[in-house]
Amino acid sequence: MSTWPFPNLPNVATFTVRQIISGKEPILFVSHDAEDGSWQFLTNKPLDIAEAMLVGLAEMLRHDATLAEIADLPEGWQATREHKGANWQRTLSSSA
């Protein structure tokens, strides 16, 4: 990747869970929040707050390069996929 794909800086903090960072679970849900522009990179399982982490955006992209495909996701939108390698589906967040 020759250029940075996100409108946010590489060091912006994002929300994720330990299972993703450890490689046990893939990223299947991404939210670009309307309220504050923050990013969430999650699994499709219920969130356990004890497993939550703050990780830089560049680290998330290193972890899963397909996130570049949704780097232009507008605030207030989310992207989901059935499994790692599946196409991302974009939808307006119900909370937007």
Secondary structure, DSSP 8 states (H G I E B T S, - for coil): --S--SSS-TT-EEEEEHHHHTTSS---EEEE-TTT--EEEE-SS---GGGEEEEEHHHHHHH-GGGGGGTT--TTEEEE-SSTTS--EEEE-TT-
